[in-house]
């Protein structure tokens, strides 16, 4: 346990460790009857073949995960595409990056941030949580970040407010990457759009199979249907329809809602292989 209801899970998975890059995710199952849980990769220890994951207990499936002692039933990955920053590292070597993390979004943020900073990229961080007792990985942050700000909703540590309140001098940055609750990423993107700061968001809608077949993580980006699991999870934050994404996540929670979405979305409901145009 890293903080209240927030856990670090370390899994020996050599095949995943050798292939994974920051920004990608895995899907784990605690037992053969468990739900599939998508978790973004936090760290890969190639020396010991261990992949580290951070998750928050939000329901029965993640609660069950805390009871696992020796073996997971399955871990599948790496899934999704590597971070846009990582894939284009040469483009950003002389640039300054602002990272904005909310809640357990700090884990995938630190994966990309560590990769970038170790290659000479200047990285600043804004990290927000509801309260100081939910802040994690602070010792790792201090070692990796050029400058950072802590923000808490209740003011128990750092700046009182939300991460947007701490976003200043945005003109000093070349790109922003934000990971956290969808509503947070929406308002971060609205803020950066005001000055035209390129912003990358890591979308975390409901996922089931992680290969585009189920249609759960369907998004609309720049008017085009895409799927977070195969086309992302990172996208241009200024082009994501956040309101539609949040509305769809709520509808998808019930069986009736899923059947409704399948009916109205027709042949764009499934992403297939992820290489087609979903049409």
C-alpha positions in Angstrom: 0.0 0.0 0.0 1.4 3.4 -1.1 -1.5 5.5 0.4 -5.1 4.9 1.3 -6.6 2.5 -1.3 -3.6 3.0 -3.6 -1.3 0.0 -4.2 1.9 -0.9 -6.0 1.8 -4.2 -7.8 5.1 -5.8 -9.0 4.9 -8.7 -11.4 7.7 -10.8 -12.9 6.9 -10.7 -16.6 10.0 -10.9 -18.7 8.3 -10.9 -22.1 6.5 -7.7 -21.2 9.5 -6.0 -19.7 11.6 -6.5 -22.8 9.0 -4.9 -25.1 7.2 -2.2 -23.0 7.7 1.5 -23.3 6.3 4.4 -21.3 2.7 5.2 -22.1 1.7 1.6 -22.8 -0.5 -0.5 -20.5 -1.3 -4.1 -19.5 -4.5 -5.9 -18.6 -4.4 -8.1 -15.5 -6.8 -10.7 -14.0 -6.5 -11.7 -10.4 -8.2 -15.0 -10.9 -9.8 -17.0 -13.8 -13.2 -15.5 -12.9 -12.0 -11.9 -12.4 -12.8 -8.9 -14.6 -10.0 -7.6 -16.8 -8.3 -4.5 -15.3 -6.3 -2.2 -17.5 -3.3 -0.6 -15.8 -0.8 1.8 -17.3 2.8 0.7 -16.7 4.7 2.6 -14.1 8.2 1.0 -14.2 10.1 -1.8 -15.9 13.0 -3.3 -14.1 14.8 -5.1 -16.9 17.5 -6.5 -14.6 14.9 -8.5 -12.6 12.2 -8.8 -15.3 9.7 -7.0 -13.1 6.9 -4.7 -14.3 5.5 -2.3 -11.7 1.9 -1.1 -11.7 0.0 1.4 -9.6 -3.7 1.1 -9.0 -6.5 2.5 -6.9 -9.2 0.4 -5.3 -12.5 1.6 -6.8 -14.6 -1.5 -6.8 -14.7 -5.3 -6.3 -12.2 -6.2 -9.0 -9.4 -3.9 -7.8 -10.2 -4.9 -4.2 -9.7 -8.5 -5.2 -6.3 -7.6 -6.7 -5.1 -6.5 -3.2 -5.6 -10.1 -2.1 -3.2 -11.6 -4.6 0.0 -12.9 -2.9 2.1 -14.9 -5.3 0.5 -15.3 -8.7 -1.8 -13.4 -11.0 -4.1 -15.4 -13.2 -2.9 -13.4 -16.2 -1.1 -10.3 -17.4 -1.4 -9.2 -21.0 0.7 -6.6 -22.7 2.2 -4.3 -23.6 -0.9 -2.9 -25.2 -1.5 0.5 -26.8 1.1 2.7 -28.4 4.1 4.2 -26.5 3.9 7.8 -25.4 3.9 10.3 -28.2 6.8 12.0 -26.4 8.8 8.8 -26.2 8.1 7.9 -29.8 9.4 11.3 -30.9 12.2 11.8 -28.5 14.5 13.4 -31.0 12.0 16.1 -31.6 11.8 17.0 -27.9 15.5 16.8 -26.9 15.9 20.6 -26.8 12.4 21.3 -25.6 10.8 21.9 -22.2 7.9 19.7 -21.2 5.2 20.3 -18.6 3.7 17.2 -17.0 0.3 17.5 -15.2 -0.8 14.5 -13.1 -3.9 13.9 -11.1 -4.3 11.1 -8.6 -2.8 7.8 -9.6 -2.1 9.4 -13.0 1.2 10.3 -11.4 2.5 6.7 -12.1 2.3 6.8 -15.9 3.4 10.4 -15.9 6.5 9.4 -14.0 7.2 6.6 -16.4 7.4 9.1 -19.4 9.0 11.8 -17.3 11.8 9.6 -16.2 12.4 8.5 -19.8 12.5 12.0 -21.0 14.6 13.5 -18.2 17.2 10.7 -18.5 17.7 11.8 -22.0 18.3 15.5 -21.2 14.8 16.9 -21.6 13.9 19.6 -19.1 10.8 18.4 -17.3 8.5 20.3 -14.9 5.6 18.7 -13.0 2.3 19.7 -11.5 0.9 16.9 -9.3 -2.6 17.1 -7.8 -4.5 15.0 -5.3 -7.6 15.4 -3.1 -5.5 15.4 0.1 -1.9 15.1 1.2 -2.6 11.5 2.4 -3.2 10.5 -1.2 0.1 11.8 -2.6 2.5 9.0 -3.7 5.9 8.6 -5.2 7.2 12.0 -3.9 10.7 10.6 -3.2 10.9 9.6 -6.9 9.6 12.9 -8.1 12.3 14.9 -6.3 15.0 12.9 -8.1 13.6 13.3 -11.6 12.0 16.7 -12.0 13.5 20.0 -12.7 10.7 21.9 -10.9 7.5 20.6 -9.4 4.3 21.9 -7.7 2.1 19.9 -5.3 -1.6 20.8 -5.4 -4.3 19.4 -3.0 -8.1 20.1 -3.1 -8.2 20.6 0.7 -4.9 22.6 1.0 -3.3 20.0 3.3 -0.1 20.3 1.2 1.2 22.6 -1.4 -1.2 24.9 -3.3 -4.9 24.7 -2.3 -7.1 24.1 -5.4 -6.8 22.1 -8.5 -3.9 21.6 -11.0 -5.3 24.2 -13.4 -4.8 26.8 -10.6 -1.1 26.0 -10.5 -0.6 26.3 -14.3 1.5 29.4 -14.8 3.9 30.7 -17.5 2.7 28.2 -20.0 4.5 30.1 -22.7 7.8 28.7 -21.2 6.9 25.2 -22.4 6.9 23.5 -25.8 4.5 20.7 -25.0 2.3 19.5 -22.1 1.4 15.9 -21.2 -1.4 15.3 -18.7 -2.8 12.1 -17.1 -5.6 11.9 -14.6 -9.3 12.0 -14.3 -11.0 12.8 -17.7 -12.6 16.0 -16.2 -9.2 17.2 -15.1 -7.6 16.5 -18.5 -10.5 18.4 -20.2 -9.8 21.6 -18.2 -6.0 21.3 -18.5 -6.5 21.1 -22.3 -8.9 24.1 -22.3 -6.2 26.1 -20.4 -3.4 25.2 -22.7 -5.5 25.8 -25.8 -5.8 29.4 -24.8 -2.2 30.0 -25.7 -1.8 27.2 -28.3 0.4 24.9 -26.2 0.4 21.4 -27.7 -1.2 19.1 -25.2 -1.2 15.3 -25.0 -3.7 13.4 -22.9 -3.8 9.8 -21.9 -7.4 8.6 -22.1 -8.6 6.0 -19.6 -12.1 5.0 -20.6 -13.6 1.7 -19.8 -11.7 -1.2 -21.5 -12.5 -4.9 -21.7 -10.4 -6.7 -24.2 -7.7 -4.1 -25.0 -7.6 -4.9 -28.7 -10.4 -2.7 -30.1 -12.9 -5.6 -30.4 -15.3 -4.7 -27.7 -16.0 -1.0 -28.5 -15.8 0.0 -24.8 -13.1 2.6 -25.2 -14.5 4.3 -28.3 -13.7 8.0 -28.5 -14.2 10.8 -31.0 -11.0 12.8 -31.7 -11.1 15.6 -34.3 -14.5 14.3 -35.5 -13.1 10.8 -36.1 -13.9 7.6 -34.2 -10.9 6.1 -32.5 -10.2 3.6 -29.8 -8.1 4.3 -26.7 -6.7 0.7 -26.5 -5.3 0.5 -30.1 -5.1 4.1 -31.4 -3.9 5.5 -28.0 -4.1 5.8 -25.1 -2.5 9.2 -25.9 -4.2 11.8 -28.1 -4.2 15.5 -28.9 -6.0 17.0 -26.0 -7.3 19.9 -28.1 -9.1 17.5 -30.4 -10.7 15.0 -27.9 -14.4 15.3 -27.4 -14.2 15.0 -23.6 -17.9 15.6 -22.9 -18.9 12.8 -25.2 -16.3 10.5 -23.6 -17.6 11.2 -20.1 -21.2 10.7 -21.2 -20.4 7.5 -22.9 -18.4 6.1 -19.9 -21.5 6.6 -17.8 -23.9 5.0 -20.3 -21.5 2.0 -20.7 -21.8 1.0 -17.1 -25.1 -0.9 -17.5 -26.0 -3.7 -19.8 -28.9 -1.7 -21.3 -26.5 1.2 -21.9 -24.0 -1.1 -23.7 -26.7 -2.4 -26.0 -27.9 1.1 -26.6 -24.5 2.3 -27.7 -24.0 -0.8 -29.9 -27.2 0.0 -31.6 -26.7 3.7 -32.3 -23.0 3.4 -33.1 -23.4 0.7 -35.7 -20.3 -0.5 -37.5 -18.2 2.2 -35.7 -18.8 0.5 -32.4 -15.9 -1.9 -32.7 -12.3 -1.1 -33.6 -11.3 -4.5 -35.1 -7.6 -4.8 -35.5 -6.9 -1.1 -34.8 -5.2 -0.7 -38.2 -8.4 0.1 -40.2 -10.3 3.3 -40.3 -13.1 1.9 -38.1 -15.6 2.5 -40.9 
